[in-house]
């Protein structure tokens, strides 16, 4: 509690309407009185009603103090009067949690912008970089790198994971993944072991199995993706008709060409390919090539006609 917030004496003011207000004080022995009290509401209201004509000091002394709680940490009972005092207390709590994680073997070389909720669990040897925010029920395994500029909310991360500039909400991320930068993982998503999600990838309500690569500029929504699938740049699972959402299923070892639109509900079988630039509206059988694009026509000399 800052000195400016302390008063020289404890006062209990009974205002018009029998409203009571307690203020902070410093006692002669150096202790601070927080102004937080626990009363029997029935007894308190009776006391106020019957003591309307008595002085504030008499009312206070009439309260039979049963016990008190003493703490050596002043921030535990600090008062919040404004945003500045709130910041001071929040910073104390933030640094306390960081120190706790350091004691548990977590490496946090720079505290700038690092915010960790009290119920977060982080494995030994994990590196937390600046700008990382961990809130809610977050569990991170051992030997991971999280950050910089990463937000995890209600997310579980396995061991040996690398997350750079990732935002993840209500998701499960398995071990050995390489995710980022600029990846958005939305609720109800499961990212399998050794999956790679590259820059500007969004995943929503989807399961992506082991070893799949989604390297850049791709939206995977309401999908079930198998093992070792390769997504070309610009792939979109078209999951919404404007009235309802449908799922996309992609089998193991499939190859999705660049700028493919997968219009759900649709299934791409195991080992199947889609040609770049295709809009796939029908199932592609396993080990087959799906092509859904206009055939190219070259108009020879067309550019010269207006010259």
C-alpha positions in Angstrom: 0.0 0.0 0.0 1.5 3.4 -1.0 2.0 6.0 1.7 -0.4 8.4 0.0 -3.2 5.9 0.6 -2.7 5.7 4.3 -4.6 7.7 6.9 -3.4 8.7 10.3 -6.3 7.0 12.1 -9.0 4.5 11.5 -12.4 6.2 11.2 -15.8 4.8 10.8 -18.2 7.3 9.4 -21.9 6.9 9.9 -23.4 9.2 7.3 -27.0 10.1 6.8 -29.0 7.0 6.0 -26.8 5.0 8.4 -24.3 4.1 5.7 -20.9 3.0 7.1 -17.6 3.5 5.4 -14.2 2.2 6.7 -10.9 3.6 5.5 -7.4 2.4 5.6 -5.1 3.4 8.4 -1.6 2.8 9.8 -1.5 1.6 13.4 1.2 2.8 15.9 2.9 -0.6 15.6 3.5 0.0 11.9 0.7 -2.4 10.7 -1.8 -1.3 8.1 -5.5 -1.8 8.6 -7.1 -2.7 5.3 -10.6 -1.6 6.0 -11.9 -5.1 5.1 -14.1 -6.5 7.8 -16.4 -9.5 8.2 -19.6 -8.9 10.2 -22.7 -10.8 11.1 -25.0 -8.8 9.0 -27.9 -9.2 11.5 -25.8 -8.0 14.4 -24.3 -5.2 12.3 -27.7 -3.8 11.1 -29.0 -4.0 14.7 -25.9 -2.1 15.9 -26.3 0.6 13.3 -30.1 0.9 14.0 -29.7 1.2 17.7 -26.6 3.4 17.6 -27.7 6.1 15.3 -27.0 8.7 17.9 -23.7 7.4 19.1 -20.3 8.5 17.8 -18.5 6.6 15.1 -15.8 5.7 17.6 -18.3 4.2 20.0 -19.9 2.2 17.2 -16.5 0.8 16.1 -15.5 -0.2 19.6 -18.9 -1.9 20.1 -17.9 -4.4 17.4 -16.5 -7.4 19.2 -13.4 -8.3 17.1 -12.9 -12.1 17.2 -9.7 -12.5 15.2 -7.4 -10.9 12.6 -5.3 -12.1 9.7 -1.9 -10.7 9.3 0.3 -10.9 6.1 3.8 -9.8 5.6 3.2 -9.0 1.9 1.8 -5.5 1.6 0.4 -6.1 -1.9 -2.0 -8.7 -0.5 -4.0 -5.9 1.1 -3.2 -3.0 -1.2 -6.0 -0.7 -2.1 -7.0 0.0 -5.7 -8.1 3.7 -6.1 -7.4 4.2 -9.8 -5.8 2.7 -12.9 -2.3 3.6 -11.7 -2.7 1.7 -8.4 -4.3 -1.2 -10.3 -1.3 -1.3 -12.6 1.1 -1.4 -9.6 -0.7 -4.4 -8.1 -1.1 -6.2 -11.4 2.6 -5.8 -12.1 3.4 -7.3 -8.7 1.2 -10.3 -9.3 2.6 -10.7 -12.9 6.2 -10.8 -11.7 5.3 -13.2 -8.9 3.9 -15.7 -11.3 6.9 -15.4 -13.6 9.3 -16.0 -10.7 7.2 -19.1 -9.8 7.7 -20.4 -13.3 11.4 -19.7 -13.2 11.6 -21.8 -10.0 10.0 -24.6 -11.9 12.7 -24.7 -14.5 11.0 -22.5 -17.2 13.3 -20.2 -19.2 12.0 -16.6 -19.4 15.0 -14.5 -20.4 13.0 -11.3 -20.9 9.9 -10.4 -18.9 8.6 -7.8 -21.4 4.9 -8.4 -22.2 4.9 -11.9 -20.6 1.6 -12.5 -18.8 0.9 -15.9 -17.2 -2.3 -16.8 -15.3 -1.8 -18.6 -11.9 -3.2 -21.9 -13.1 -0.9 -22.3 -16.1 1.4 -25.3 -16.1 4.7 -25.2 -18.1 7.2 -28.0 -18.4 10.8 -27.8 -17.5 13.1 -26.5 -20.2 10.5 -24.6 -22.1 11.4 -21.1 -23.4 8.9 -18.3 -23.1 9.7 -15.3 -25.2 8.5 -11.7 -25.0 4.9 -10.8 -25.8 3.6 -14.3 -24.7 0.2 -14.3 -22.9 -1.0 -17.6 -21.3 -4.4 -17.4 -19.8 -7.1 -19.8 -18.6 -6.4 -23.5 -18.4 -3.1 -23.7 -20.3 -0.7 -26.6 -20.1 2.6 -26.6 -22.0 5.0 -29.6 -22.2 8.7 -29.8 -21.8 11.4 -28.2 -24.0 9.0 -26.1 -26.0 9.5 -22.6 -27.5 6.5 -20.3 -27.1 6.6 -16.8 -28.6 7.4 -14.2 -29.3 3.9 -12.6 -29.5 1.8 -15.7 -28.8 -1.5 -15.9 -27.1 -2.8 -19.3 -25.7 -6.2 -19.5 -24.1 -7.5 -22.8 -22.7 -4.9 -24.7 -24.8 -2.9 -27.8 -24.2 0.6 -28.1 -25.9 2.7 -31.2 -25.9 6.5 -31.6 -25.6 9.1 -30.1 -28.1 6.6 -27.8 -29.7 7.6 -24.6 -31.5 5.0 -21.8 -31.5 5.8 -18.4 -33.0 3.3 -15.6 -33.2 0.3 -18.0 -32.7 -3.1 -17.3 -31.3 -4.9 -20.5 -30.0 -8.2 -20.8 -28.3 -9.7 -23.9 -26.7 -7.5 -26.3 -28.7 -5.1 -29.2 -28.3 -1.7 -29.1 -29.8 0.4 -32.3 -29.8 4.1 -32.8 -29.5 6.8 -31.8 -32.0 4.7 -29.3 -33.9 6.1 -26.3 -35.8 3.5 -23.6 -35.9 3.8 -20.0 -37.0 4.3 -17.2 -37.6 0.8 -15.6 -37.8 -1.3 -18.7 -37.2 -4.9 -18.6 -35.7 -6.1 -21.8 -34.1 -9.8 -21.5 -33.2 -11.9 -23.6 -30.8 -12.4 -27.4 -31.0 -9.2 -28.0 -33.1 -6.7 -30.8 -32.6 -3.3 -30.4 -34.1 -1.5 -33.7 -34.4 2.1 -34.6 -33.7 4.8 -33.1 -36.0 2.3 -31.0 -37.9 3.5 -27.8 -39.6 1.2 -24.8 -39.8 2.9 -21.9 -41.6 2.3 -18.2 -42.0 -1.3 -16.9 -42.3 -3.0 -20.3 -41.7 -6.3 -20.5 -39.9 -7.7 -23.7 -38.4 -11.3 -24.0 -36.9 -13.1 -26.9 -35.5 -10.8 -29.3 -37.3 -8.6 -32.4 -36.7 -5.2 -32.4 -38.4 -3.4 -35.7 -38.1 0.3 -36.5 -37.7 2.9 -35.1 -40.1 0.5 -32.9 -42.2 1.9 -29.7 -43.7 -0.2 -26.6 -44.1 2.5 -24.2 -45.0 0.8 -20.9 -46.0 -2.3 -18.8 -46.7 -4.8 -21.6 -46.0 -8.1 -21.9 -44.2 -9.0 -25.3 -42.7 -12.5 -25.2 -41.2 -14.8 -28.0 -40.1 -12.4 -30.6 -41.5 -10.9 -34.0 -40.7 -7.4 -34.2 -42.2 -5.4 -37.4 -42.3 -1.7 -38.1 -41.9 1.1 -36.6 -44.1 -1.2 -34.5 -46.2 0.3 -31.6 -48.1 -1.7 -28.4 -48.6 -0.7 -26.0 -51.4 -0.7 -22.3 -50.9 -4.2 -20.7 -50.9 -6.3 -23.8 -50.1 -9.7 -23.1 -48.7 -12.2 -25.5 -47.3 -15.5 -24.0 -48.3 -17.6 -25.0 -45.3 -20.5 -22.6 -45.2 -23.5 -22.4 -47.6 -24.9 -19.3 -46.0 -27.4 -21.4 -44.0 -25.4 -24.4 -42.8 -21.9 -25.7 -42.3 -20.5 -28.9 -43.6 -17.3 -30.9 -43.1 -14.5 -31.8 -45.4 -12.6 -35.1 -45.1 -9.1 -35.6 -46.5 -7.4 -39.0 -46.4 -3.8 -39.9 -45.6 -1.0 -38.9 -48.0 -3.3 -36.7 -50.1 -1.9 -33.7 -52.0 -4.0 -30.6 -52.3 -2.8 -28.3 -55.1 -2.4 -24.5 -54.7 -5.6 -22.4 -54.8 -7.9 -25.4 -54.4 -11.4 -24.8 -53.1 -12.9 -27.8 -51.4 -16.6 -27.3 -51.3 -18.1 -29.2 -48.4 -19.4 -31.8 -47.9 -16.7 -33.4 -49.8 -14.1 -36.2 -49.4 -10.6 -36.5 -50.9 -9.4 -40.1 -50.6 -6.1 -41.5 -49.5 -3.3 -40.7 -51.8 -5.5 -38.5 -54.0 -4.4 -35.2 -55.7 -6.3 -32.1 -56.6 -5.0 -30.0 -59.5 -3.9 -26.4 -58.7 -6.7 -23.9 -59.2 -9.5 -26.5 -58.9 -12.9 -26.0 -57.2 -13.7 -29.5 -56.0 -17.4 -30.1 -55.6 -17.5 -33.9 -55.8 -15.5 -36.6 -54.0 -12.1 -37.5 -55.3 -11.4 -41.3 -55.0 -8.2 -42.5 -53.5 -5.1 -42.4 -55.7 -6.9 -40.3 -58.2 -6.4 -36.8 -59.6 -9.3 -34.3 -59.3 -9.3 -31.5 -61.9 -12.0 -28.9 -61.8 -10.9 -25.9 -63.8 -11.4 -24.4 -67.3 -9.0 -25.6 -70.0 -6.4 -23.0 -71.0 -6.7 -21.5 -74.4 -3.9 -19.4 -76.0 -4.9 -16.7 -78.5 -1.8 -16.4 -80.6 -1.0 -12.7 -81.5 -4.0 -11.4 -79.7 -1.9 -8.7 -77.9 -0.8 -7.2 -81.2 -4.1 -6.5 -82.8 -4.4 -3.0 -81.2 -0.8 -2.0 -81.8 
